[in-house]
Amino acid sequence: MAALSLRSSLLRMALGLGLAVLALALLVEGLVLIGASEVTNDYVRNFMRGTVDLLVRDLSPLDPPARRERVRELDAQFDYPVRLIRTDLANLSNDQRARLGRGEILVTGFNRRIYAALPGEPDQLLLLGPLDSKRAGELPKELAAQLGVAVVLALAVAILAWWQLRPLWRDLRGLQRAAERLSAGRLDTEMPALKSRLFAPVVAATRAMLERLAAAMATQRELTGAVSHELRTPLARLRFAVDALVDEDDRNAREAAVQACERDIDELDELIDASLTLARLDMGALQPQLAAGDLGDMLTREARSLAPLLDGKALDTDLRLPASLPFDERLLPYAIRNGLRNAARYAKGNILLSSWVEAGQLWLAIDDDGEGVPPALREAAFEPFKRLERKGRGTRGFGLGLAIVRHVAQAHGGHARLGEAPRLGGARLLLYWPVG
């Protein structure tokens, strides 16, 4: 049914083009006829002048009965009608009557009727024609031929338009089938190969959308599976601590169990917050809104607020920034918090937050004095839920912090990478993006 609707729409379009061409041809032909009409009338007037003058001179001396008889004889001899008509019955304008009164010849009508006044007879006019009276109302051959050519041209345009629109119809039909499969939930649908380039941008955009959607769904499945796995450990510890609280009579042991529950709840809260943040960044729900602001002040505030949460590690800052720089004041704190927390997990005692502008790029570095990250593992550290084994440090955290940092850097039009801290000797997390 849908295919018939598409086909009928394109057929109507082709017929519409044909009718438009026919109307244009008729309009042009009408304009040409209007322009040529006066020229043709002048030609007929000059051509018939001699005949009309002879007839007028022949009829003028006759009395009315003899004149009527003579007109009947002439009508039988001429190839077109010759008549006498009453002046008041002639469908003429005042201007045309005035011209007849001045002795002029009038040529009117499509088949050319010729009027002439008879001297001394104001109540009668001599009428010759229509000159093409044998056609009995038929169109002239020239005009009929022109109309035939216009109709043939219109049909040719309609057929050509249909022939040109058929590939578009096939493409539309293929896109329609693909859309129906997508609406049914079959996201693995392949977009059809096109025979025309008109819908190429639509197909390219749809393919890109499907790729992004597939990537987002894959990320969602991976995130759901990883979060489910990560939830098991703190939930198991909570269950164990709750069981201990029920059976434990010792106050100190109960207090320790309560503190363990609070730590597990904090860990669950951190996991949920990091997972939601990563999911929103990965699916584009948090769109960047860069605006000029005081980046140094924002970094100082974030460093001050996070200092108590860095496991007692010393946090220093080295900010050499101009008063105004473009950044997203809503997104960038996510990167700073996760970067500093990640550094606190592996630092021995010192963390350095530094930032500067060089060669049109803003550079933001978080250094620690830990063991660092081997070059072979630095890129893998940015994968979600990828936790690296560090010597003597285990695998703390959820493996989401650096993934969030990279997403924030990319949202600013830049990048994030791991390297070696030049002053502290441990790992360096480096973010950078263009600023002007």
Buried (B, 14 or more C-beta within 10 A) or exposed (E): EEEEEBBEEBBEBBBEBBEBBBEBBBEEBEEEBEEEEEEEBEEBBEEBEEBBEEBBEEBEEBEEEEBBEBBEEBBEEBEBBBBBEEBEEBEBEEEBBEBBEEEEBBBBBEBBBBBBBBEEBEEBBBBBBBBBBEEEEEEEEEEEEBBEEBBEBBBEBBEEBBEEBBBBBBBBBBBBBBEEBBEEEEEEBEBBEBBBEEBEEEBEEBEEEBEEEEEBEEBEEBBEEBBEEBBEEBEEBBEBBEEBBEEBEEEEEBEBBEEBBEBBEEBBEBBEEBBEBBBBBBBEEBEBEBEEBBBBEBBBEBBEEBBEEBEEBEBEBEBEBEEEBBBBEEBBBBBBBBBBBBBBBBBEEBBBBBBBBEEEEBBBBBBBBBBBBEEEEBEEBBBBBBBBEBEEEEEEBBBBBBBBBBBBBBBBEBEBBBBBBEBBBBBBBBBBBEBE
